[in-house]
Amino acid sequence: MAGLENRKARHDYEILETFEAGLALKGTEVKSIRTGQVDFTGTFARFQNGELFLENLYIAPYEKGGYTNHDPRRLRKLLLHRHELNKLKARVEQKGLTLVPLKIYFNQQGKAKLLLALARGKRAYQKKADDKKLAVRRELEGW
């Protein structure tokens, strides 16, 4: 499953559960994703009127798009089954849980998919402890 990853999400959040969601995209957005022009900074998912939308995902305008180009930071609908949406909504309403994107990739049929995580934000001391563990592991492996 090669794709574009949100590496900072695993540093900033404790991942509790992951879901695969489809993305409602426009043609030039698909071409920009295929060329790797995506920025996850500040991206999250939010419920509006019973549907799930991805906010603040930056997909650069396609360089050869012309007048058909899209707004780089528009709301993008996430496509999930109703029972998954209900489960996520119930879990997000709990204190401190959020939905963050981990990866955008294309499946075997060429459809754009988003790996969405139900996550809890880490505190500063938890991030420091993780960084120390990583440094020790790298040292032992001989980096």
N, C-alpha and C positions, 0 to 999 in steps of 0.2 A: 504494500500500500504506500507507494511513494507519493509525496504531495508536499504542500507548503505547510510548515509547522509553526505553531505559536509556542516557541520555546520558553518564553517568559512566563506563560501560564503555569507551567509545572513548578516554577520557582516561587511564584506569588500565591498559589492556591494549593490546597490539599484536595486531590481528585478523589471523589467518593464513588462516582458512577459515570459511565460514558454511554452516549446514544449516537446513532448514525441518523442524520437528517438530510433530506434533499434540500436544494436551494432553488428558489424561483429567480432565475437570472435572465438578463437580456443577452442578445448575441455578442455584442462587443465586450460584455463582462466575461463571457466564457473565453474569448480569445485573449483577454488580458490575464486571466487566471492561468491559462496554458503557458503564457510567457513568463509567469512568476511575478507579476506586478501587483502584489497584495501586501497590505500592512495591517497587522492585527492590533496595533497599539490602541488601547482603550475600548476594545470591542467586547460586547456582551449581548445576551439575548434577553428579551423582555416580552411579557404577555400584553396584548392589546385586543380587547373584544374577543377573548377566547382563542386567539391565534398567537403564534410565536413569531417574533420578528428579530432579526439580527441588526443591531445598531452599531454605527460608527466603524464598520468594516470599510477600509479604503481599498478600492479596486481602481487602479489607475485607468484613465481613459485610453482606449485603444488608439495607437498612433495613426492607424490608417482608417479610423472610423468615420471621420468627417461629421456630417450633421446627425448621424445615427448614434453618436456616442452617448453615454449614460452619465448621470450625476455620480461622482466617485464615492460619496458617502450616503447614498440613499438607503432607506429601509429595505431590507430584503426578507421576504417571507421564508420561514423554515417549514419544510413539509414533513410532518410526522403523523402517525396514526392517532386517532382520537384518544385511545386508552393511554398512549404514551404521553400525550399532552396533558391529560388529566393527572397522571402520576407526577409529572414534572411540576405542574402548577401547585399541587398539594405539598410537594417537597420544598419548592422555592418559598412558599409562604412561611416555612419554618425560619426561625431567626438565623441570620448569617449565611444562608446558602444562596448561591448565584449560579448562573449558566454562562460558561465561557467557552469559546471555540478553541479546540486544540489543533485541528488540521483541516485543510481543504484538499480534496483529491478527486480524481475521476475513477469511477468503478469500471468493471469490465465492459459495460455497455456504453461507456462514454458519458455517463451522467455525472454531474458535479455533486459531490457529497461533502458534508461537514461533520466532523467528529466533534460532538458537543459534550461538555463535561458538566456534571452537577458538582459544584466545588464549594469549599469553605476557605475563606481568606486566611493566610498564615500571618502570624504575628512576627515582628522583627526578630525576636530571639529564636523563633523556629527557623527562620531563613538563615540566621547565622549558624545555627547548629547543623543544618543541612549542608551549608558551604564548608564547614569544618570536616564533616564526614566525607564529602567529595574530595577535599584536598588530601586527606589521609589515604583514601582509596587510590587516588592518582599517584601519590608518592610510593605506595606499596607496589603498584603496577609498573613503576619505573618511568613515569612521564617526565 
